[in-house]
Amino acid sequence: MSDPLPPAFFDRDVVTVARALVGATLLIDGVGGAIVETEAYAADDPAAHSFRGPTPRNAAMFGPPGHAYVYRSYGLHWCLNLVCRPGSAVLIRAVEPEFGLDRMAARRGLADPRLLCAGPGRLCQALGVDKALDGAPLDRPPFRLLAADGPVDIHAGPRIGISVGVETPWRFCRTGSRFLSKPPR
């Protein structure tokens, strides 16, 4: 496996980090795989939770780079974000399941690998992510983030599932992946 990603990796522009995370390996308690889809959210972005400033809900976004920001979307699904510079974070939208498939399948109640981690809510359920990981450092257990083994072909396009800033091309997908939440536009 590749080298672990240090906290300094995240102390950069959120778009740069979002692109660089595609192909990296995300493991939580040994369960996970290669990141195949991300979205960037910056402090001055009207679609970002940080746009109107710090709140108890988004406090992790204003903490140090290299920590998790976990929130519940629409009161239903947990979402995992990796904090970059203050007020910015990368939403992890999809992972190609590679490690701990049996645990993922048990958590999700299905066995189709393509559906285990295709979407932020599915991904969090499969990897066991919940509010307890909000603010947790990404360079310590249960997290393990490893650099991509080599160059990755990436498609950039508009983000999905938001109502403002929709056309901003900050969704990054591994070209040709079968494990994306939705095909690129």
C-alpha positions as CSV (number, residue, x, y, z in Angstrom):
1,M,0.0,0.0,0.0
2,S,1.0,3.6,-0.4
3,D,2.1,6.2,2.1
4,P,-0.4,7.6,4.7
5,L,-1.7,11.1,3.9
6,P,-0.4,13.6,6.6
7,P,-2.5,16.5,7.9
8,A,-0.4,18.9,5.7
9,F,-2.0,17.2,2.6
10,F,-5.3,18.8,3.6
11,D,-3.8,22.3,4.3
12,R,-4.3,23.3,0.7
13,D,-7.0,24.7,-1.6
14,V,-10.1,22.5,-1.4
15,V,-10.4,21.9,-5.1
16,T,-6.8,20.7,-5.2
17,V,-7.4,18.3,-2.3
18,A,-10.7,17.1,-3.8
19,R,-9.0,16.1,-7.1
20,A,-6.0,14.6,-5.2
21,L,-8.2,12.4,-3.1
22,V,-9.6,10.5,-6.1
23,G,-7.7,7.3,-6.2
24,A,-6.6,7.5,-2.5
25,T,-7.6,4.7,-0.2
26,L,-10.0,5.5,2.7
27,L,-10.2,2.9,5.5
28,I,-12.2,3.1,8.7
29,D,-11.4,0.3,11.1
30,G,-9.9,-1.5,8.1
31,V,-13.1,-1.2,6.0
32,G,-13.2,0.8,2.7
33,G,-11.4,1.2,-0.6
34,A,-10.3,3.6,-3.2
35,I,-12.1,7.0,-3.3
36,V,-13.8,7.3,-6.7
37,E,-15.9,10.4,-6.3
38,T,-15.5,13.7,-4.3
39,E,-17.0,17.2,-4.2
40,A,-15.3,20.4,-3.0
41,Y,-17.0,23.0,-0.8
42,A,-15.2,26.2,-0.1
43,A,-15.8,28.9,2.7
44,D,-17.1,31.4,0.1
45,D,-19.3,28.8,-1.7
46,P,-23.0,29.4,-1.1
47,A,-23.5,25.6,-1.2
48,A,-21.1,25.0,1.7
49,H,-22.3,24.6,5.3
50,S,-19.7,27.1,6.3
51,F,-20.9,29.9,4.0
52,R,-22.7,31.8,6.8
53,G,-20.0,31.2,9.4
54,P,-19.3,28.8,12.3
55,T,-22.2,27.1,14.1
56,P,-22.2,24.1,16.5
57,R,-23.1,21.9,13.5
58,N,-20.3,22.9,11.3
59,A,-17.6,23.6,13.9
60,A,-15.3,20.9,12.5
61,M,-15.1,22.8,9.2
62,F,-13.4,25.7,11.0
63,G,-11.0,23.4,12.9
64,P,-7.6,22.3,11.7
65,P,-7.0,20.7,8.3
66,G,-7.0,16.9,8.3
67,H,-10.1,16.2,10.5
68,A,-13.5,14.7,9.7
69,Y,-16.6,16.8,9.4
70,V,-19.7,14.5,9.7
71,Y,-23.3,15.7,9.5
72,R,-26.7,14.2,8.8
73,S,-28.2,15.1,5.5
74,Y,-32.0,15.7,5.5
75,G,-32.1,14.0,8.9
76,L,-31.6,10.6,7.3
77,H,-28.0,9.9,6.2
78,W,-24.6,10.6,7.6
79,C,-22.1,12.3,5.2
80,L,-18.3,12.3,5.6
81,N,-16.3,15.3,4.7
82,L,-12.5,15.8,5.0
83,V,-11.6,19.3,6.3
84,C,-9.1,21.4,4.4
85,R,-8.4,25.1,5.1
86,P,-10.9,26.8,7.5
87,G,-14.4,26.7,6.2
88,S,-13.6,24.2,3.4
89,A,-14.1,20.5,3.1
90,V,-14.3,17.6,0.6
91,L,-17.4,15.5,0.6
92,I,-16.6,11.8,0.0
93,R,-19.4,10.7,-2.4
94,A,-18.2,7.2,-3.3
95,V,-15.6,4.5,-2.6
96,E,-14.9,1.4,-4.6
97,P,-15.3,-1.4,-2.0
98,E,-12.1,-3.4,-1.5
99,F,-11.6,-4.2,2.2
100,G,-14.1,-5.6,4.6
101,L,-16.8,-6.3,2.1
102,D,-18.5,-8.7,4.5
103,R,-18.8,-6.0,7.1
104,M,-20.1,-3.5,4.5
105,A,-22.6,-6.0,3.2
106,A,-23.9,-6.7,6.8
107,R,-24.2,-3.0,7.6
108,R,-26.0,-2.2,4.3
109,G,-28.1,-5.4,4.2
110,L,-27.1,-6.2,0.6
111,A,-24.2,-7.9,-1.2
112,D,-24.0,-6.0,-4.5
113,P,-20.5,-4.4,-4.3
114,R,-21.6,-1.6,-6.7
115,L,-24.3,-0.4,-4.3
116,L,-22.3,-0.7,-1.1
117,C,-20.6,2.8,-1.1
118,A,-22.1,4.5,-4.1
119,G,-23.3,7.8,-2.5
120,P,-22.4,9.6,0.7
121,G,-25.2,8.0,2.8
122,R,-24.5,4.5,1.6
123,L,-20.8,5.0,2.1
124,C,-21.2,6.1,5.7
125,Q,-23.5,3.3,6.5
126,A,-21.1,0.7,4.9
127,L,-18.1,2.1,6.7
128,G,-19.8,2.7,10.0
129,V,-19.5,6.5,10.0
130,D,-21.7,8.5,12.3
131,K,-21.6,11.7,14.4
132,A,-19.0,10.1,16.8
133,L,-16.4,10.7,14.1
134,D,-17.1,14.4,13.7
135,G,-13.9,16.3,14.4
136,A,-11.8,13.2,14.6
137,P,-8.2,13.5,13.1
138,L,-7.8,11.6,9.8
139,D,-4.2,10.5,10.6
140,R,-5.2,8.4,13.6
141,P,-7.4,5.3,14.1
142,P,-10.1,4.5,13.1
143,F,-9.1,6.4,10.0
144,R,-6.4,5.3,7.5
145,L,-5.9,7.4,4.4
146,L,-3.3,6.3,1.8
147,A,-2.1,8.2,-1.2
148,A,-3.1,7.0,-4.7
149,D,-0.7,4.5,-6.1
150,G,-0.2,6.6,-9.3
151,P,-2.0,9.0,-11.6
152,V,-5.7,8.7,-11.9
153,D,-7.8,9.8,-14.9
154,I,-10.4,12.2,-13.5
155,H,-13.6,13.7,-14.9
156,A,-14.7,17.1,-13.4
157,G,-18.3,18.3,-13.6
158,P,-21.1,20.0,-11.7
159,R,-21.9,18.9,-8.1
160,I,-25.1,17.0,-7.5
161,G,-27.8,17.0,-4.7
162,I,-27.6,20.8,-4.0
163,S,-29.8,23.7,-4.9
164,V,-27.2,26.6,-5.0
165,G,-23.8,26.7,-6.8
166,V,-25.1,23.8,-8.9
167,E,-23.0,24.6,-12.0
168,T,-19.7,24.9,-10.1
169,P,-17.6,22.1,-11.6
170,W,-16.3,20.8,-8.3
171,R,-17.4,17.1,-8.5
172,F,-14.5,14.9,-9.3
173,C,-14.9,11.3,-10.5
174,R,-12.6,8.5,-11.4
175,T,-13.2,8.1,-15.2
176,G,-14.8,4.8,-16.0
177,S,-15.6,3.8,-12.4
178,R,-18.7,1.5,-11.9
179,F,-18.9,2.6,-8.3
180,L,-20.0,6.3,-8.6
181,S,-23.2,7.6,-7.0
182,K,-24.4,8.8,-10.4
183,P,-22.8,8.9,-13.8
184,P,-21.1,12.2,-14.7
185,R,-23.1,14.6,-16.8
